[in-house]
C-alpha cells in the first residue's frame, strides 16, 4: 500500500490537486482512500459532487467514537474513491489537529486504513501537533510539497521540508520527501523558480500544473476535472501526476533553506 501526503499553504490548491490526483488514480482501477485533514473539510467535495460529508470529529463529539460505523465516515465518490473528512473544532475553540488524531484512531479501529493508495490532504501552514501526525506517526511514507512561485507559498513548503528533516531523525517516522508539485499562478519565471527551489532542498519538481479555467468550470459543476473534462489538457496533467506518483521510487531527506536564501532565490527568478 502506498501512503502519500500532500502538504501546502492554505489556498495553494492542494485540495484540488489531491482530489484530481485521487480521481486519476481511481480511473485506472486503483483502490484509493482520500482523507481530508483540513478543518475546512472540503477536500473531497468535488469527488462527492459537491456534497459535504459528515466529519469524523463532528460524529465523535455527537456520539462518541465507540458508536460510529465505517459507513458513517467513509463515502464512495467519483471513480470509486473512498472519501473521509477529519473535520475541525468550532471556530475559536479547541485544537484543529485533534480532528486528524481522532480520525486516524477511528479508522484504525474500523480497519478502514486500507487500499492501493491512501492520499492525505493536509494543511501545511503550521506543521505541528495533529497536522504533523501523518508524517510523525508513519502514516505517510511519501510527502509531496504543493507550492506556487509566490514567496509565502515557498516559505510554507520550506517549513514543511524542515519538519520532514527533523522527523526523519526519529525512528518511529518513516516519511521522506517524494517531490515538489508546482500548482502554478502562471507568473513569469515561476516554473524555473519552483524547479530550482526543489533542487536546492534536495528534491525535484515532479509536476507543473498550469493555472486553467477548466479547474474553475469543473468546480462550478461540482466535479473534478477528471470527470468534467476528461479529454482536456488539464486532465492529462493530472493523469501524468498520477503516473508519477504510482511509479515513484524516489525519496530524499530535504535540506531546507534559510530565510535569506529563500528570499534571494525568489528575487533571482522574479522580473523587476
DRENLUMGU-151419 format. One record per residue: x, y, z of N, C-alpha, C in turn. Coordinates in steps of 0.1 Angstrom, whole numbers, plus 2048, in hexadecimal, padded with zeros to 3 digits. Layout:
REM residues N
XYZXYZXYZ;...
***
This chain:
REM residues 272
8087F480080080080080980C800;8068167F780D8227F680582D7FE;80C83480780683E80F80D84B80D;80685580780C86280480586D80A;80C87880D80688481380989080A;7FF8988078018A58008008B080B;80B8B780D80C8C281680E8CF80E;8088DA81380A8E780C8038F2814;8068FE8108009098167F1909814;7E990E81D7DB91081B7D891880F;7CF9148067CB91B7FA7D49197EE;7DE9107F07E790E7E57E19047DA;7D68FD7DE7D08F47D47D38E67D7;7D88E27E27DB8D47E57CF8CB7E6;7C48D07EA7B88C87EA7B38C57DC;7B38CF7D47B08CD7C57BA8C37BF;7C68C47C27D18BB7BD7CE8AD7C3;7CC8AC7D07C989F7D67BD8987D0;7B289F7CE7A68997C97A88947BB;7AE89C7B27B18987A57BB88D7A4;7C588D7AC7CE8827AD7C78757B1;7BF8767BB7B886A7BF7AE8657B4;7A886E7AD79F86A7A27A7863797;7B28697947BA8637897BF85578D;7C385379A7C784679F7BB83C79F;7B08417A37A48397A37A0834795;7A283D78B79E83A77D7A682E778;7B282C77C7BA8217777B8814780;7AD8147887AA80878F7B080679D;7B78107A27BD80F7AF7B38127BA;7B480B7C57AC80D7D17B28197D9;7AB8247D97B08317DE7A88367EA;7AE83A7F57A88408007AE84E802;7A58588017AA8668037A586B811;7AE8708197AB8758267AE883827;7A388B8287A589A8297A989D838;7B48A38397B98A78477BA8B6849;7B08BD8437AF8CB8447A28CE84C;7A28D78567968DA85D78B8DF854;78E8E58487838E983F77B8DE83A;7808D283B77A8C58377748C6829;77C8CC81F7778CC81177F8C5808;7888BC80D7928B580478B8AC7FA;7808A67FE77A89B7F676D8A07EF;76A8AD7F075D8B27EB75B8AF7DC;7658B27D47638B07C57638A17C2;7698997CA76888A7C875A8857CB;75388D7D474688A7D973B8927D2;73E8987C77358A17BF72F8AC7C8;7388B27D07348BE7D772E8BB7E5;72D8AE7E97278AB7F67318AD801;72C8B380C7348B48187328A7820;73B89E82173989282873C895837;73588D84073788E84E74688D852;74B89585B75989486075A88A86C;76588486D76887B878767882885;76D88E88676D89589375E899897;75689D88D7488A1891741894896;74388989073C87D8957418788A2;74E8798A47548768B174E87F8BC;74D88C8B97488958C37398918C6;73288E8BC72388B8BE72187E8C5;7288738C17248668C673085E8CD;73C8638CC74785B8D174C8518C7;75984E8C87608468BE75A8388BD;7568338C87528258C87458228C1;73D82C8BE73082A8B873082C8A9;73C8308A373C83389574082788C;73A82688173C81B87874482086B;74A81786475181A85874882284E;73C81D84C733824842730832845;73283685272E84485673A84E854;74684985175185284F758850842;75684483B75D84182E752841823;75484A81A74A84C80F75184A801;74A8447F874F8417EB74C84C7E1;7568517DB75585C7D17588587C3;75B8627BB75F85F7AD76A8557AC;76984D7A277384379E7758397AA;76C8387B376D82F7BE7768337C9;77A8407C97838457D477B8457E1;78083F7EB77A8407F877F84D7FF;77585480577886180A775862819;77E86982077D86B82E78187A831;77988083A77D88E83E77F88E84D;78B89285278E89286078589D867;7858A986177D8B48677868BB871;7808C58787878CD88277E8D288D;7838DA89677B8DF8A17738EB89D;76A8EF8A67628FB8A376C9078A3;76991189B77291C89A7759228A8;7839238AB7879298B77889208C3;7849138C178490A8CC78C8FD8C8;7958F98D079C8EC8CE7A78EC8C4;7AD8E18C27B88DF8BA7B48D98AC;7B88DF8A17B48DA8947BA8CC891;7C68CA8977CC8BD8947C58B189B;7BC8B48A57B58A98AC7AD8A18A2;7A78A889879F8A088E7A7896887;7B48998847BC88F87D7BF883886;7C38868927C687C89C7BA87389E;7AE8798A07A28718A279F868896;7A186E88A79E86787D7A785B87C;7B485C87E7BD85187C7BA846886;7B784A8937B484089D7A7838899;79D83F894790839891792830885;79983587A79B82D86E7A3820871;7AC82187A7B481587D7AB80B885;7A381088E79A80789579080088B;78B8078817828028787887FA86D;7967FA86C79D7F286279B7F9854;79980685479680D8477A2813841;7AE8138477BA8188417C080D838;7BB80C82C7BF8018237BD806815;7C27FE80B7C08027FD7CE8017F6;7CE8057E97DA8067E27E28127E5;7DA81D7E67E082A7E97D78327F3;7DE8387FD7D78418067DD84F804;7D48588017D88667FF7D486F80B;7DE8748127DB87D81D7DC88C818;7D28938197D28A28157D38AA822;7DF8B08247E28B68317E58C5830;7DF8CD8397E38DB83A7F18DC83E;7F98E58378078E683980C8F383E;8038FC84280890984780F907854;80A8FE85C80F8FB8698128EC86B;81E8E886B8218DA86C8248D687A;81A8D588281B8D289080F8C9895;8108C38A18058BC8A67FF8B289D;7F28B289B7EB8A98937EE8AA884;7F18B68807F48B88728018B086D;80A8AE8778168A6874814897875;80889387A80688587E80987C872;80487F86680687685B815873859;81D87D85B82C87B85A832875866;82E87A87283487787E832868882;82686388082285688482484B879;82A84F86E82D84586482284285A;81684985B80B84685180F84A843;815855841819859834828857831;82B84E82983984B82683F85581C;83685A81383B86380983487080A;83B87B80B83588880C838890800;82E8967FA82F89F7EF82C8AE7F3;8348B77F08328C57F382B8CC7E7;8208D27EA8188D97E081B8E87E2;8208EE7D88238FC7D98229037CB;8219117CC8229197C08309207C0;83292A7B883E9317B983D93D7C2;83293F7C983194A7D28399487DE;83F9527E48489517EF84294A7FB;83694E7FF83094880B82C939808;8299357FC8279277F983491F7FA;83E9257F584C91E7F785091E805;84D92880D85092981B84A91D822;83D91B82083591082683B903822;83E9018158448F58108528F2817;8598FD8188678FC81F8658F882D;85B8FD8348588F98428558EA843;84D8E683A8498D783A8558CF838;85E8D482F86B8CD82C8738CC839;8738D684187A8D684E8748CB857;8678CA8578608C08608648B285B;8648B084E8688A384987689F84E;87F8A984C88D8A785088E8A485F;8878AB8678888A887688289A879;87689787386F88B87687787F871;87F88086688687586189187086B;89487887589E87487F89786B88A;88A86A88988386289388085488D;88384A89588183C89087383988D;86983F89385B83C891856841884;85C84C87F85785287385F84C867;85884985C85E84485085C84D844;85885984785486283C861868835;85F86B82986A87182186387A816;86B88381086688C8068668857F8;85B8837F285A87D7E685A8867DA;8588937DC85989C7D18518A97D4;8528B37CB84C8BF7CB8428C17BF;8368C57C282C8C77B882A8D67B7;82B8DC7AB8298EA7A981A8EB7A4;8128F07AC8048F47A88049037A5;80690679880B91379480191E794;80692A7967FE93679480093C786;80993577E80C939771813947770;81C94977A82495577A832952773;83895D76E84495C76684F95676F;85694C76A86194677185D93C77C;85093977D84C931788850923788;84F91D77C85390F77B86290D77E;86A91677987991577B87C91778A;87592079087792379F8739177A7;8689117A58649057AD86D8F97AA;8718F879E87A8ED79B8888EF7A2;88D8FB7A28998FE7A98988FD7B8;88C9017BE8898FF7CC88A8F07D0;8838E87C78838DA7CA8928D47CA;89A8D87C08A78D47C08AF8D87CC;8AD8E47D08B58EA7DC8B18E27E9;8A58DD7EA8A28D67F68A48C77F5;8AB8C37EB8AF8B57E98A38AC7E4;89B8B27DB8908AB7D588F8AE7C6;8838AC7C18818B07B38728B47B1;86F8BC7A78628BF7A385C8B479B;8518AD7A084C8A27998408A5790;83B8B179282F8B578A82E8C4789;82B8C977E8278D777C8198D8777;8108DD7808028DE77D7FE8EC77A;7FC8EF76D7F98FD7697EB90276E;7EA90E7717DD9147757D4913769;7C890E76B7BF90B7607B090E764;7A991475B79B91775D79390A75E;7989007587918F375978F8EE767;7998F17707978EE77E78B8F5784;78A90278177F90A786772905781;7719027757658FE76F7618F0775;76A8E77777678DA77D7628DC78B;7688E57937638E77A07558EE7A1;7538F77977458FC79673B8F1794;73F8E778C7368DC7897378D1794;73E8D479F7408CA7AA7468BD7A6;7508BE79E7578B27997668B4799;76D8A979977C8AA79677E8AD788;7898B278478D8B477678C8A676F;79089C77579088F76F78288A76A;77888E77276A88A76E764895765;7678A27677608AC7607668AD752;7738AD75177A8AF7447858A4742;78189874078B88D74079588E734;79189572979989671D7A28A271D;7A18AA7287A88B77287B78B672B;7BE8C07287CC8C072B7CF8C073A;7C68C67417C88C67507C68B8756;7BD8B07507BB8A27557C789A752;7CD89D7467DA8967437E589974C;7E58A57527EF8A975B7EE8A1768;7E189F76D7DE8977797E1889777;7DE88476B7E28767687F1873768;7F887D76380787C76380C87C772;80688577A80A88578880687778F;7FB87278C7F786579280185A78E;80585A78180F85077C81C852784;82085F78682D86278D82C85D79B;82185F7A281F85B7B081F84C7B1;8188457A88178377A88258307A6;82D83579D83A82F79A8458347A2;84283E7AB84D8457B285583B7BC;86283B7BA86A8347C487483D7CA;87384A7C787D8547CC8798587DA;88285B7E287F8617EF88C8687F3;88B8737FB89787A80089488080D;89E88381589D88B8218A089981C;8978A281E8998B08188A48B8820;8A98C18198B38CB81E8AD8D981D;8A48DC82689C8E98258A58F5825;8A09008208A890C81E8A691582A;8B091E82D8AE9298368A6933830;89F93C83889694683289D94F828;8A995482B8B095D8228B3956815;8B69488158B99418098AC940801;8A193E80789493C80089094A7FA;89295580188F9627FB8989657EF;8A59627F18AE9647E58AA95C7D9;8A694F7DC8A29477D189694C7CA;88C9517D18809577CC8839637C4;88C96B7C98909787C28979757B5;89F96A7B58A69667A989D96379D;89195D7A088995979587C962793;87C96D79B87197679A874982791;86E98478687199077E86E99D785;8779A77838759B378A86E9BD781;
***
